[in-house]
Amino acid sequence: MIIHSSSSLHGSKFLNRFRYHNRSVTKSEARGFNVTTTRNEVVVAAAPLLSLPENRIIPLSNLDLLLPPVDINVCFFYKKPLYNITNNHALKTALADALVSYYVLAGEVVINPTTGEPVILCSNGGVEFVEAAADVELRELNLYDPYQSIAKFVPMKKHGVFAIQVTELKCGSVVVGCTFDHRIADAYSMNMFLVSWAEISRSDVPISYVPSFKRSLLDPRRPLIIDSSIDQMYMPLTSLTVPQEITDEDNILTSSIYYIKADVLAKLQTLASNGKRTKLESFSAFLWKLLAKHAATDSRIDDLIHKPLSWVNDEVHKVLESTMTKDHFLNLIDWIETRRPIPVLSRIYGTGLNDGPAFVVSSGKSFPVTQIDFGWGSPVFGSYHLPPGSRAGYVMTMPSPVETDGAGDWIVYLHLTKGQLRFIEQEAAHVFNPVDNDYLKI
C-alpha cells in the first residue's frame, strides 16, 4: 500500500518552517532512567504545492478503511557520531523539504460529517518534532524489552498523523523515534519516507523514492464483483464482541525482540520444506506449530501439533497462494464498498480467548534500517513497535543491521502473551536469541 492523500502546502520561507510551541523543560520517569523534553516544535513543508487547492480533503481508500485508528512506532539507535555532526536544525530543515513530496504526513484525519467516515485534511498543519535528552548510555538500554527502550524514545502524538522525537543519550548516542497513524501510512510507505528524509539530510538528492497518490488504483470496480470467500477473512465492526477481561497474567500481551541467525533460518527452511518454501513461510509454520503446542488443551489444533512441520508449511503456503493475487485485493476493495459506511476489519482482530491463539505475521524484509543514515552513520539497531492495546498477537521479521559471517540474520519482533513468550524461550531457545548489546556490538 502507498501513502494516500494530497495536500496544498502553505508557502513558507526558511524561518517559517518551524512553528515553536513550548520550550519549557519537562520530565517523564522511565524505569531506570529519565527522559527530558527540551524543545517541542512543529515542522511544516518547505514549499507550497501550487497545483493543489488549499486544505484539500481526500477520502481514505477502501483498504485504509480496514484499519482502526492505531498509532505505530518505529525507532532507530545510533552510536555517538565520531565527529559530533548531529544537528537537529539540519534534521528539521531536511524534514521540511521531505514533506514537500510526502505532504500527507503534514495533514490530519477528520470525520466527514456526511458519511461519518475518516478523511484526510491536507492542511499542512505540520509534524511535531520533539527534542529530548536521556540520562542513560546506549549500552545500558534493554533493547530486548521494547517497553523499557523503544517506548521511552517515541513521541506521544498530540495532533496530526505523524510525530518525531530525537533523543541524545548521556554517552552522546542518538535515538530517532517516530509515531504515525497506521491508517495513513503502512510500514512500506513509512520506509519510503524515512529513506527520503535521510537522503535529503545527507544532501543525496534527488530522492530514491517519490510517493504516488494515484487514487484510481484502489477504486472499487463498477459493477461490483462480490466474492463470498472474503466473509471468511473480514467482518463488520458491528459483529465485534466486547473483549473479555484478562485476569490471567499469562494472557496479557507484551513484546520482546529477538535475533535469529542466518544458518538457523536456513536449517528451519530445509526442515520445513526442503527448501521449496520461503524462509518467511517456513518461519511462520514453525511459530504456528510452536504456539499450537503451547495451547495444547484445544483439540481443534491437533493437526498443527501432531502433523509434521512440512504439512503445516503447506497449509501456510495455501493461505498465501489464495490471497497474494490481484483478484483477491480487487475483491476485497469491492467487498468493503458494499459494507460502507459500516467499518470493517480482519476477523483475526475479533478473536476472543476461547478462539485459541491468534497472531499476525508481517514481513519486514524491506525494512531499510541500514539506509536510515542522516549523515552520522547507519543505526546499530532499529525496529517497529506496537503500543499497548492490540487484541491479537503480532510478529514482524526484519533484516538485522549486524554484519556477520552469517549475513542474513533476522531481527524478530514478537508481540504475544507473556505465557507464549515464556514458552517460546523454553522450547525454541536454539532459534530465538534475545537481542543484547553483545550481538549488536554496542
C-alpha positions, 0 to 999 in steps of 0.5 A: 500500500502507498501513502494516500492523500494530497495536500496544498502546502502553505508557502513558507520561507526558511524561518517559517518552517518551524512553528515553536510551541513550548520550550519549557523543560519537562520530565517523564520517569522511565524505569531506570532512567529519565527522559527530558523534553527540551524543545517541542516544535512543529515542522511544516513543508518547505514549499507550497504545492501550487497545483493543489487547492488549499486544505484539500480533503481526500477520502481514505481508500477502501483498504485504509478503511480496514484499519482502526485508528492505531498509532505505530512506532518505529525507532532507530539507535545510533552510536555517538557520531565520531565527529559530533555532526548531529544537528537537529536544525539540519534534521528539521530543515531536511524534514521540511523539504521531505514533506514537500513530496510526502505532504500527507504526513503534514495533514490530519484525519477528520470525520466527514460529517456526511458519511461519518467516515475518516478523511484526510485534511491536507492542511499542512498543519505540520509534524511535531518534532520533539527534542529530548535528552536521556540520562542513560548510555546506549549500552545500558538500554534493554533493547530486548524489552521494547517497553523499557527502550523503544517506548521511552524514545517515541513521541506521544502524538498530540495532533496530526498523523505523524510525530518525531522525537530525537533523543541524545543519550548521556554517552552522546548516542542518538535515538530517532523515534517516530509515531504515525497513524497506521491508517495513513501510512503502512510500514512500506510507505513509512520506509519510503519516507524515512529513506527520503528524509535521510537522503535529503539530510545527507544532501543525496538528492534527488530522492530514491523514492517519490510517493504516488497518490494515484487514487484510481488504483484502489477504486472499487470496480463498477459493477461490483464483483462480490466474492463470498470467500472474503466473509471468511477473512473480514467482518463488520465492526458491528459483529465485534464482541466486547473483549473479555477481561484478562485476569490471567497474567499469562494472557496479557500481551507484551513484546520482546525482540529477538535475533535469529541467525542466518544458518538457523533460518536456513536449517528451519527452511530445509526442515520445513520444506526442503527448501521449496518454501520461503524462509518467511513461510517456513518461519511462520509454520514453525511459530504456528506449530510452536504456539499450537503446542503451547495451547495444547488443551484445544483439540481443534489444533491437533493437526498443527501439533501432531502433523509434521512441520512440512504439512503445516508449511503447506497449509501456510503456503495455501493461505498465501497462494489464495490471497497474494493475487490481484483478484483477491485485493480487487475483491476485497476493495469491492467487498468493503464498498458494499459494507460502507459506511459500516467499518470493517476489519480482519476477523483475526482482530475479533478473536476472543480467548476461547478462539485459541491463539491468534497472531499476525505475521508481517514481513519486514524484509524491506525494512531499510534500517541500514539506509536510515543514515542522516549523515552520522552513520547507519543505526546499530539497531532499529525496529517497529513497535506496537503500543499497548492495546492490540487484541491479537498477537503480532510478529514482524521479521526484519533484516538485522543491521549486524554484519556477520559471517552469517549475513542474513540474520533476522531481527524478530519482533514478537508481540504475544502473551507473556505465557507464549513468550515464556514458552517460546524461550523454553522450547525454541531457545536454539532459534530465538536469541534475545537481542543484547548489546553483545550481538549488536556490538554496542 
